Each structure stands twice: as C-alpha cells, then as structure tokens.
Amino acid sequence: MKLSEYTKEIRSKVLIYTIVFLMSVIFFRLFQLQIIKSSYYRGISEGNRIHPVALIAPRGIIYDREGKVLVSNGPSYTISVFPYQVKDEKQREVILKLSSILSLEKSYLEKKLEVGWPKRFQAIKLKRDVDFATLCIIEEKNEDLAGVFFETELKRKYPKRDWTGNLLGYVGKKPAQINDSIKTEDPELFGIEGIEKKYDQDLRGKNGVKYFEVSAVGKILGELEEKKPDLPVKGSDLVLTIDLDLQNAAEDALEPYSSGCVIAMDPKTGEILAMVSKPGFDSNLFSGVLTEKKWEELINDPKRPLLNRCTQGLYPPGSTLKLLTAAAALEEKIIEPNTFLSPCKGVFYFGNRAFHCWRPEGHGKIDLKEAIVFSCDVYFYQLGLKLGLEKWSEYAKKCGLDRVLKVDLPYEQKGFIPTLKFYKKKYGEGNWVKNLVINLSIGQGEIVLTPIGLASFFCGLVNNGEVYYPHLLKELIEKDKRIINNPNLLLTLPFSTKTLRFLKDALVGVVNHPKGTGVAAKMKEVVVGGKTGTTENPYGKPHASFVGFAPAKGPEILVYVLIENGGHGGEVAAPIAKIIFKKYFDKKAKKDVMVKVPEQKVGGF
C-alpha cells in the first residue's frame, strides 16, 4: 500500500471515530435532556410559559359589639399601564397627558416606565385610589392613551373619625414604605397599626392564584385553560368590645381640648367599651395614597397624633392613686377608716421643706373617708410617712401597676414604680427616703402609669378586687364558626373585702357629697362613684384626670378621663366622664323599653 493511500485510510478512520464520538456525545446529551432531566427542564419551560398572578383575599370585616361595621372593604380604582405599548414618541405623548390627568410629575411617570421596562409585558401601577371623575376622563381619551387602563382593587373603609388611627390602625404595603413607590410592589396589604396589625393573620385570610400563559418575551397571551385558578379565602371577621356610640361620644367630648384620652371599660370582664386618644388621625388617610408631605406632618407633629395615649402614654397618676396609699395603710392596720391625723392647715412641714395642700386654707380635722372625698393632700402626706416607701412600693407592685397588661394593641408600655433599690442607685444612701414617699403617697414624683393601667387598677377596686385582662376582641368569626374571647383574670388586689367596701363607699362620696371633688360627675338617674386627679406638670398647666364608675352597686362601666394641661380634674375631666355615663345609660334605658313593649299586631290580625 502506498503512503498516500495509507494516510488517506488513517484520516478516514479518524473522521469516522470523530463523527461517532460526536454523535455519541449528542446522543448522550439528548438522552440526558429528554430522559434523565426531562422533568427538570419541563418545569423550567412551564415556569417560563406560565405566569401566576396572586388573587388577594378580601380582609375580614371588623364590627363593634352591637354588630355595627367599623371596618369594611370598598372598591378602589388604580390606573395601570403596559410599558411595551408606550414607547418612543408615543411615550412622551402619553406621559404628557397622564401627568395632567393624574396630577403627577412627568419625571415620576418616566421613572415608573423605566423601572418597569425589563418586564414591559406586565402592567405597572401608576396611581391608586383614583376618583370616578378621573376614571371617566381616562376612558374618554383611551384612543390617545395606548396601554393605559384601570383596575379595580379593594381598599379598607373606616369611620371618618380621628379615633380610628390609634385604635383600628390601618393597612399598607410595608411599615417602612407608606407612600406610593417607584418600585413594583406586592399587591398584598398588611396590618401596620392597631387592631389591623394585632390580628393581621386572622384578617388577611388565604390568597389565591390565577394562571396566565406568556410568550418567550413575557407577553401575556391569555388565561391558561389547563390550570384552574385557586380562589382566595376571605379573612376572618372580628367583633370588638367597642361600642361605636360611646366611642364617638368620647371623641366629641374631647373636642374642646388639644390632647388627652378617654377609656371606658366593663370592670366585671375587662372589656374595653371605648378608647379614644387625642390628637389622633383618620385611618382613611392610609387607604389611598398618602403623600410624603402628609406623612411628614404626622410624624413631626409635636402633639404626637401617632401615639396612643391610652396604652403608650406615661403620666403621674396624681390624687387618683391616693386610693392605693389608703388601701395599703388599712391592710397594714396603720389606721382605721375613722382615724384622724394632724389637722390640715393647707401646708405640711417636713424638715426644711413645705408640702402644700391643693386647698390653701386647708381641710381642718378629717378622717380617712373625708380625706378621700375632699382629696386632702396633707392627710396623705402623713399617711405616706406612716406607711413607708418599701411597703408603698410593695403594694403598688402587688396591684400590677408596673406590669404590661397585654392589651390587644401593639407597642403597649408599662408603668414604673420607684423602689428603695431605685432611689439608692439614683441618690445613694441617706434619709431622703422619707421625703420622697411624701410625694409618692399622692401619686406624684417618679411614678408614672399608663391610663389603661390605672383604669384596670380601679376596675379591681370596684369589682371585689378582681382585675381582668383589658381586651378589645369579643369574637372571631371563621366561616360558620364563632370563637368567643372569654374574660381572663389577671390578678386579685391584695386588699380585704372590708377595705374594698370602705374604698368604694368613699369613692361614692367623692361624687355625691356636696363638697366632694368629683361632684361634677353626679347624675340623677344613677349613683356614680369616682376620684379626681390634678397632676403637677413641669411643662405647663396640671394634667386633669377623673376615674369613675356606675352604678355604685354592681358597676357596669368604669370611665377614665385624662386631659393634658387641663387644670383641675374635678372641673375638667369629671364632666367628660358624666357625658360618657349618660350616653351609656340612655342607650341601656332605650333597650329596656324596647324589650318591655310587647309586639303589636297590625290590622287586627
């Protein structure tokens, strides 16, 4: 064989072997793709072809205790656009017209389209909560607004009241991103504050999903017929303990004042019947698009409308806490109800300091009951000294005044009870201890409590010592199932039945004695008891407070009122409590009449 023929044969074999090798590789790769990894690549292919769209579950409805709607879902219109249909010269024309119609900056719309261009076959939202008049203009000019359309979404509807923000809260996209954003957002809403946040998991329900077929470049071709949508399941409904009529009455009563709060409770169960913090804000502000300017106004307002004063505010309790000093002294058998101490001459001297009574001319010679009825500071200065700091702090803690009460609202604060250990750490060793307990005995000094904490303490005083967890949820409704939120005992006050009976009787005297400090809360129809408070405030006028209950026998409602910089509790806070009592008992009387009147037959049938 010639050399050339041999070389030619070698080349043929190499070529054949190469072809066989390459065919083997191709065959193996095809086998791997089509047989071994077929399910994997089929999944990727399906994922590229199928575009799932979330179907957001309607949030649950929130009712008051009588079934009146507090929060519902209503339709809202959102203007959206497909970026692929708006480009080049057409984009500038559409942006110019939309800017005028929607009152949006051209730069904002341009940025929206720029960010949405990578997914240009998917709609992006331009503006939420558009009014119907604007919607009509969009429809009229639809030929000039290629790619622009409207979507119907659900938004939360709240009573148009300022109490809604701190109590009911609101929903939004993200806590850190309230106002509308350039970026594409998840359509799901989350509870941000109040009841909406606390029971968000129950209210949100279960989202569904709808499937669309898309092309290789992401253009939606239509609904996917072979894949049925999973329908969303509506969230659970809530029934709150709140009485809407009392709630509105409380806000109206606070109208003349710049800041304060009102809490109404059922002392037998811990149910909160009304809770109003002023200033507040309307939750409906967050249902649409909250402008950055409005958000800045809310967070920078010196009156702090975002603060729920009922559960987050910390205030010296003032004379309302004289009941703790009296009860502790009775339990320790330091005094009896008819014990007289040194007469009140308007001032009490201890060392080189003078401690004044609110009444400059003094109260004269009085016993414990009269000291409560007339709110004599000098009597309680002396009583605090006899009791001592350690015993006073011990009883305050046993009453739960420094505990978190686990109210079903976010960010609850707890009160602070100063102790001997606290003062030693702050001031060191010394005889200053006796001096400090003088102020604490009348609810002044370092002690601070939340309004809900003080209201709960008084609930125990008038409810045979039993303090129930304060709560807002009455029932949770899941489909056809109703889950009742039964009252739970928080603690029992460390006072005997005899002591509690005496204190309750003295509180009735505060309101019904002609010279009682709470006489402004007195009613003809029902016997009211209560205690006033006037708390010194280094930043202005004293805070005015009043806590009252009615009827005296078997209390059904307890009302706490605090007016910041309001002045005297008896003059300012007690009349507000009376308004709430009147509303409550007027409603009750009407219900009783309706029950007693027999049903009348019409036409003799």
Number of C-alpha atoms within 10 A of each C-alpha: 5 7 8 9 10 11 11 12 12 12 12 12 12 12 12 12 12 12 12 12 12 12 12 12 12 12 12 13 13 14 13 12 15 14 11 11 12 13 12 11 12 13 11 11 12 12 13 15 21 19 21 16 12 18 18 21 21 25 27 23 20 25 22 21 19 13 13 14 16 19 23 18 15 13 13 19 20 19 22 18 23 21 24 19 15 21 14 8 8 14 18 14 14 18 21 16 16 20 15 11 13 17 10 15 13 16 10 15 19 16 13 20 24 13 15 22 17 13 16 20 19 18 19 23 23 22 19 20 17 16 12 11 8 14 17 11 12 21 14 11 12 13 10 14 21 18 16 24 17 19 12 13 16 18 23 22 19 23 17 12 15 20 25 25 26 29 25 24 25 27 24 23 18 15 12 8 9 17 19 19 15 18 12 14 12 9 12 16 20 19 22 22 23 22 25 25 20 18 17 21 15 20 26 23 20 18 17 17 15 17 20 18 21 21 13 10 12 17 18 17 11 11 17 17 10 7 12 11 18 13 15 17 17 21 22 24 23 28 24 26 23 25 21 21 17 23 22 19 20 26 22 12 18 23 13 8 14 13 20 25 25 30 26 31 27 22 30 21 20 28 23 26 25 25 29 28 29 27 24 25 21 19 26 22 16 21 19 20 17 14 13 12 9 12 15 10 11 16 13 12 12 8 14 15 22 19 19 26 28 27 27 18 20 18 23 26 28 26 26 24 22 26 23 23 24 25 21 25 23 20 16 12 10 13 20 16 16 11 11 15 17 13 16 22 16 18 19 19 11 13 7 5 9 10 15 17 21 16 16 11 11 17 21 15 14 19 18 25 21 21 22 27 26 22 27 24 28 29 27 26 26 17 24 27 18 16 22 18 21 15 18 22 20 13 20 23 16 14 22 22 24 20 16 15 20 16 20 17 21 20 14 18 22 22 23 19 20 22 21 15 10 11 16 13 10 9 10 11 11 9 8 12 18 16 16 19 28 25 20 27 29 29 27 22 18 15 20 23 24 25 27 30 26 20 26 27 26 28 29 23 25 29 23 21 21 22 26 24 20 26 24 26 23 20 18 21 18 17 11 5 9 14 11 12 15 13 15 13 14 17 16 18 20 17 21 13 12 11 22 21 15 15 22 22 17 24 27 25 25 32 28 22 17 12 12 21 26 33 25 20 28 23 15 6 10 14 17 27 28 33 34 34 31 30 27 19 15 7 7 11 15 20 25 27 34 32 30 32 31 21 18 19 13 13 19 18 23 30 29 30 29 31 25 20 20 22 21 22 29 23 20 22 31 31 20 25 30 20 16 26 26 17 15 19 17 13 13 12 11 11 11 11 10 11 10 9 8 8 8 7 7 6 5 5 4
